[in-house]
Amino acid sequence: MGWPLLPGGGFGRGCAIAAVCSLVLLGGCSSSPKPRAPGEAATPKAVALNAGCSTQVAPGKLGPAVRPVTATVPDAPTAMVGTADGRWAFASLSSHTTGAIAVMAVARGTLRLVRTVPLPHTLPAAYGMTLTHEGRLLLVAGESATAVLSVSALEDGRGNPLAGVLTDAGSGQFEVSVSPDDRYVYVTDEDTGALSVFDLAVALRRGFTAAGVAVGLVPLDTGAVGVAQSPDGNLLYVTTYGAYGPYGQLWVIDAARADSGAGRGAVLAHVFAGCQPVRVAVSPDGSTAWVTALQSNALLAFSTAGLRTDPSRALRAVVRTGSEPVGLLLVDNGRVALVGNSNRGLVADSQGTNGPQTVSIIDTAAALAHRTATTGAVPAGLFPRDLSFDQATGQVMLANFNSGTVEEFPVPGA
């Protein structure tokens, strides 16, 4: 439709506070019946589990038990991750011109901004992040490329933490994941609609511009943003939000084939996944892929086995969430899904904000059993964008993009 989109499949700040954008959203996401997307099966199960565009919301009630600890950061944060020792956290920041990393000291009940570290000027933003499994490197998707930073240098503030930059023909680099052995890096390319594959081991050994660092692209569809791996690392799951309306898809990719440069030959399956699917997370047992669908106002559950054998029947559950869900995190061994309700399409109030934002708390077993699954909600800032879990502290970390804050809170009910 040509409407401006934020990276991650959402409307920009200006649109979020404009009445005309609200009308567009409401007109495009009517709860009335929609034509089926091309190739979408009209099975009884598909009809019962309607993942189409919707204006219906069910964010859950705020409870008094969870009170987040909040800290302000200098620019708009997308993601936040904590170090293995529980002493530090990093937030990815974007201004109008460049990306940066906020380095924060973590103590029980407090978050303290220590310093900000700018990314190279060639990276106009800082979006999705991940730590390598051994904890030495931080990878940050920065729209034009992906930065690789030394964790120890970020912590002590001495010297340049930049180890190098991973770059290829992909554009709009947004989320990043790393293989279990820390060798391969997978980055979603929102603008060019692909998954970039890099050999980090080659980059560290021979240099970041050496032959073989950029392994290749896996072409998918417009708006590739979310990426997750199966627990064994053999499969990759990627969301593409596609055209405006019910054309988003969930893709299943063979990691070994992608690592060998197979391109589109690495794709094993894909299925329609509601309206603007933007994040994906895989259950610890690998049986279920959970997806937030922004225009559907829903959390979707897909059988990972079904995605391979019969994609049209792989949809297992649809849970209505708050308005325009984006961030997604599975906690408590996959028993709870936390969903950030961005609520960006509503008309601004007199204070210039667009209503209360929350994180929905969803019982995954109840969702799969088609029972009432939303058990409550946690307060958030404006546009809660991405969530992560700090293993060392047992806290959930959340970046609030439009309010310029980060927060942490205990796992609800734990």
C-alpha positions in Angstrom: 0.0 0.0 0.0 3.0 2.2 0.2 2.5 3.4 3.8 5.7 4.2 5.7 6.9 1.3 7.8 9.3 1.1 10.7 11.8 -1.8 10.5 10.2 -4.7 12.0 6.9 -4.3 10.1 5.3 -1.5 11.9 4.1 2.0 11.2 6.5 4.9 12.1 6.2 7.3 15.0 4.4 10.0 13.0 1.9 7.5 11.7 1.2 6.2 15.2 -0.1 9.5 16.4 -2.0 10.6 13.3 -5.7 10.1 12.9 -5.4 9.3 9.3 -3.1 6.4 10.1 -5.6 5.1 12.6 -8.3 5.1 9.9 -6.0 3.3 7.5 -5.3 0.6 10.1 -8.9 0.2 11.0 -9.9 0.0 7.3 -7.2 -2.5 6.5 -7.7 -4.7 9.5 -11.4 -5.1 9.7 -12.7 -8.0 11.7 -15.1 -8.8 8.9 -14.4 -11.9 6.7 -11.4 -11.6 4.4 -10.7 -13.3 1.1 -8.2 -16.2 1.6 -4.6 -15.5 0.8 -3.4 -17.3 -2.3 -3.0 -21.0 -1.6 -4.5 -20.7 1.9 -6.6 -23.8 2.7 -10.2 -23.5 3.7 -10.1 -26.5 6.1 -12.5 -26.6 9.1 -9.4 -26.1 11.3 -8.3 -23.0 9.3 -11.7 -21.5 9.6 -11.9 -22.1 13.3 -8.4 -20.7 13.8 -8.8 -17.4 12.0 -5.5 -15.7 11.7 -6.8 -13.0 9.4 -6.6 -9.2 9.9 -8.6 -8.1 13.0 -9.3 -5.1 15.2 -10.2 -7.4 18.1 -7.9 -7.1 21.1 -7.5 -8.9 24.4 -4.4 -7.6 26.1 -5.1 -9.0 29.6 -5.6 -7.1 32.9 -2.7 -5.4 34.6 -1.8 -7.0 37.9 -0.2 -5.5 41.0 2.4 -8.3 41.4 4.8 -7.2 38.6 6.4 -3.8 38.9 9.1 -3.2 36.3 12.3 -1.4 37.0 12.8 1.3 34.4 15.8 3.3 33.1 16.0 6.1 30.5 18.4 5.8 27.5 19.5 8.5 25.1 17.8 7.3 22.0 15.2 4.8 20.7 16.0 1.3 21.9 15.0 -1.8 19.9 16.5 -4.7 21.9 18.2 -5.5 25.2 20.5 -8.4 26.2 22.2 -9.3 29.4 25.7 -10.8 29.9 26.2 -14.3 31.4 27.5 -13.0 34.7 24.4 -10.8 35.3 26.5 -7.6 35.8 25.9 -5.9 32.4 23.2 -5.3 29.9 23.4 -3.8 26.4 20.6 -1.9 24.6 20.6 -1.1 20.9 19.8 2.5 20.2 18.8 4.4 17.0 18.7 8.1 16.4 17.8 9.8 13.2 21.3 9.3 11.8 23.2 6.6 13.5 23.2 3.5 15.8 24.8 3.1 19.2 25.0 0.7 22.1 23.9 1.7 25.6 26.1 -0.1 28.2 24.2 -0.5 31.5 25.3 -1.8 34.9 22.8 -4.3 36.4 22.3 -4.7 40.1 19.3 -6.2 41.9 16.5 -3.8 41.4 18.5 -1.2 39.4 19.6 -0.5 35.8 22.2 2.3 35.5 23.4 3.8 32.2 27.2 3.8 32.2 28.1 4.9 28.7 27.0 4.8 25.1 29.2 3.4 22.3 28.5 4.6 18.8 28.5 2.2 15.9 30.4 2.9 12.7 28.8 5.8 10.8 28.0 3.4 7.9 25.4 1.8 10.2 22.5 4.2 10.4 20.7 2.3 13.2 21.0 -0.4 15.8 18.2 -3.0 15.9 18.3 -6.7 16.8 21.1 -8.1 18.9 22.5 -11.4 20.1 25.5 -12.6 22.1 27.6 -15.5 20.9 27.1 -18.5 23.1 30.5 -18.2 24.7 29.7 -14.6 25.6 32.7 -12.9 24.1 31.0 -11.1 21.2 27.9 -9.0 20.7 26.3 -8.9 17.2 24.1 -5.9 16.3 22.1 -5.6 13.1 22.5 -2.1 11.9 20.3 -1.8 8.8 23.2 -1.6 6.2 25.3 -4.2 7.9 25.9 -6.1 11.2 28.5 -5.0 13.7 30.5 -7.5 15.8 31.7 -6.0 19.1 33.9 -7.2 21.9 31.9 -7.6 25.1 34.9 -7.1 27.4 35.7 -3.8 25.6 32.1 -2.6 26.0 32.2 -3.4 29.7 35.5 -1.7 30.6 35.2 1.2 28.2 38.8 0.9 27.0 39.7 0.9 23.4 37.5 0.3 20.3 35.1 -2.6 20.8 34.5 -3.0 17.1 35.9 -6.3 15.8 34.4 -5.8 12.4 31.4 -5.5 10.2 29.5 -8.2 8.4 28.1 -6.9 5.0 26.7 -8.3 1.8 24.0 -7.4 -0.7 21.3 -7.6 1.9 19.6 -4.4 2.9 17.5 -3.5 6.0 19.4 -5.9 8.3 17.1 -6.2 11.4 17.3 -9.3 13.5 20.4 -11.5 14.1 20.9 -15.1 15.3 24.1 -17.2 15.6 24.5 -21.0 15.2 25.0 -23.1 18.3 28.8 -23.5 17.5 29.1 -19.7 17.1 30.3 -20.1 13.5 27.5 -18.9 11.3 25.5 -15.7 11.7 22.0 -15.3 10.2 20.6 -11.8 9.6 17.1 -10.9 8.3 17.1 -8.3 5.5 13.8 -6.4 5.7 14.3 -4.3 2.6 15.6 -6.9 0.2 13.4 -9.7 1.7 16.1 -12.3 2.4 18.2 -14.0 5.0 21.9 -13.2 5.0 24.3 -15.9 6.0 27.9 -15.1 7.3 30.8 -17.3 8.4 32.0 -15.6 11.5 34.8 -18.0 12.0 36.3 -17.0 8.7 35.8 -13.3 9.5 37.7 -13.6 12.8 40.5 -15.6 11.3 41.0 -14.0 7.9 39.4 -10.6 8.2 35.8 -9.3 7.7 36.3 -8.5 4.0 37.9 -11.9 3.2 36.4 -14.3 0.6 33.9 -16.7 2.2 32.7 -14.4 5.0 29.5 -13.6 3.1 28.2 -17.1 2.5 25.1 -16.0 0.5 21.5 -14.9 0.6 18.4 -17.0 1.1 15.7 -15.1 -1.0 12.3 -15.1 0.8 9.8 -12.2 0.5 9.3 -8.6 1.3 9.8 -7.6 5.0 12.0 -10.4 6.4 12.3 -9.4 10.1 12.0 -12.2 12.7 14.4 -15.1 12.9 14.7 -18.0 15.4 16.3 -21.4 15.5 15.2 -24.9 16.5 16.8 -26.1 19.7 19.3 -28.2 17.9 20.1 -25.4 15.4 19.2 -27.5 12.4 16.3 -25.4 11.3 15.8 -21.7 11.0 12.4 -20.0 11.1 11.9 -16.6 9.5 8.9 -14.2 9.3 8.2 -12.0 6.3 5.4 -9.5 6.7 4.8 -9.1 2.9 2.2 -6.9 1.4 -0.4 -5.0 3.4 -3.0 -7.5 4.5 -3.1 -11.3 5.0 0.1 -12.0 3.0 2.7 -12.5 5.8 4.5 -15.8 5.8 6.5 -18.1 8.1 9.5 -19.8 6.4 11.4 -23.0 7.4 15.0 -23.1 6.3 17.5 -25.9 6.5 20.5 -24.4 8.3 23.1 -26.7 6.9 22.0 -25.9 3.3 22.0 -22.2 4.1 25.5 -22.5 5.6 26.7 -24.1 2.3 25.3 -21.2 0.2 22.3 -23.1 -1.2 20.2 -19.9 -1.5 16.5 -20.6 -2.1 17.4 -24.3 -2.2 17.7 -24.1 1.6 13.9 -23.3 2.0 12.0 -26.4 3.2 8.5 -24.9 3.6 6.5 -21.7 4.0 3.0 -21.0 5.1 0.7 -17.9 5.4 1.0 -16.6 8.9 -1.7 -13.9 9.4 -1.3 -10.2 8.8 2.2 -8.8 9.2 4.0 -11.5 11.2 7.0 -9.9 12.7 8.6 -12.1 15.4 9.0 -15.8 15.9 10.1 -18.0 18.8 10.5 -21.8 19.0 9.4 -23.8 22.1 12.3 -25.5 24.0 11.1 -28.9 22.8 11.1 -27.7 19.2 7.5 -28.7 18.6 5.9 -25.3 18.3 6.8 -22.1 16.5 5.1 -19.0 18.0 4.5 -15.9 15.8 3.3 -12.4 16.6 1.1 -11.1 13.8 0.9 -7.3 14.1 -2.2 -6.7 12.0 -4.0 -9.7 13.3 -3.6 -8.6 16.9 -2.7 -12.2 17.6 -0.1 -14.7 18.8 -0.1 -17.7 16.4 1.1 -21.2 17.2 2.3 -23.6 14.4 3.2 -27.2 14.7 6.8 -27.4 13.5 6.3 -31.0 12.3 3.1 -29.9 10.4 5.1 -27.1 8.7 7.2 -29.8 7.0 4.4 -32.3 6.3 1.2 -30.3 5.7 1.7 -26.5 6.1 -1.9 -25.7 5.4 -2.9 -27.6 8.6 0.1 -26.5 10.8 -1.7 -23.7 12.6 -2.6 -24.9 16.1 -3.7 -21.8 18.0 -4.7 -18.2 17.6 -4.6 -16.0 20.7 -5.9 -12.5 20.6 -3.5 -10.1 22.2 -3.3 -6.3 22.7 -3.1 -3.9 19.8 -0.3 -4.5 17.2 1.8 -7.1 19.0 5.5 -7.1 18.2 8.0 -8.4 20.8 7.8 -12.1 21.8 9.6 -14.2 24.4 9.0 -17.7 25.8 9.9 -18.1 29.5 9.4 -20.7 32.2 10.6 -23.5 29.9 8.1 -22.4 27.2 5.1 -22.5 29.5 4.6 -18.8 29.3 4.7 -16.5 26.2 5.2 -12.8 26.8 3.9 -10.5 24.0 4.7 -6.8 23.7 1.5 -4.9 22.6 2.9 -1.9 20.7 -0.5 -0.1 20.3 1.0 2.2 17.7 -2.0 2.7 15.4 -4.3 4.5 17.7 -5.0 8.2 17.7 -2.8 10.2 20.1 -4.3 11.6 23.3 -3.8 15.1 24.5 -0.4 14.2 26.0 0.9 13.0 22.6 0.9 9.3 23.5 -1.2 6.6 22.0 -2.7 4.8 24.9 -1.4 2.3 27.4 1.2 -0.2 26.2 1.5 -3.6 27.9 3.1 -7.0 27.8 0.5 -9.8 27.7 1.1 -13.0 29.7 -0.1 -16.1 27.9 -0.3 -19.7 29.1 0.9 -21.6 26.1 -0.6 -25.0 27.2 -4.0 -23.3 27.5 -3.5 -21.7 24.1 -2.8 -25.0 22.4 -5.8 -26.6 24.2 -8.0 -23.7 22.8 -8.8 -22.5 26.3 -8.6 -19.0 27.6 -4.9 -18.4 27.7 -4.2 -14.7 28.6 -3.7 -14.6 32.3 -2.6 -10.9 32.8 -0.4 -8.1 31.6 2.7 -6.2 32.7 2.9 -2.4 32.2 5.3 -1.1 29.5 6.5 2.1 28.0 5.6 3.4 24.5 6.1 0.8 21.8 7.5 -2.2 23.7 9.6 -3.6 20.9 11.7 -6.6 21.9 12.0 -8.8 24.9 14.8 -11.0 26.2 15.5 -13.2 29.2 18.6 -12.7 31.4 19.6 -16.2 32.6 21.9 -14.9 35.3 19.3 -12.7 37.0 16.1 -14.4 36.1 14.7 -11.1 34.8 12.9 -10.3 31.6 14.4 -7.3 29.8 12.3 -5.0 27.5 13.1 -2.1 25.2 10.5 0.6 24.8 11.3 2.2 21.4 9.1 5.3 21.5 9.6 6.3 25.1 13.4 5.8 25.1 13.3 3.5 28.1 14.4 0.0 29.0 13.0 -2.1 31.8 13.4 -5.4 33.6 10.9 -7.4 35.6 10.7 -11.0 37.1 9.0 -13.7 35.1 5.3 -13.3 35.9 4.1 -16.1 38.3 7.6 -17.5 38.9 
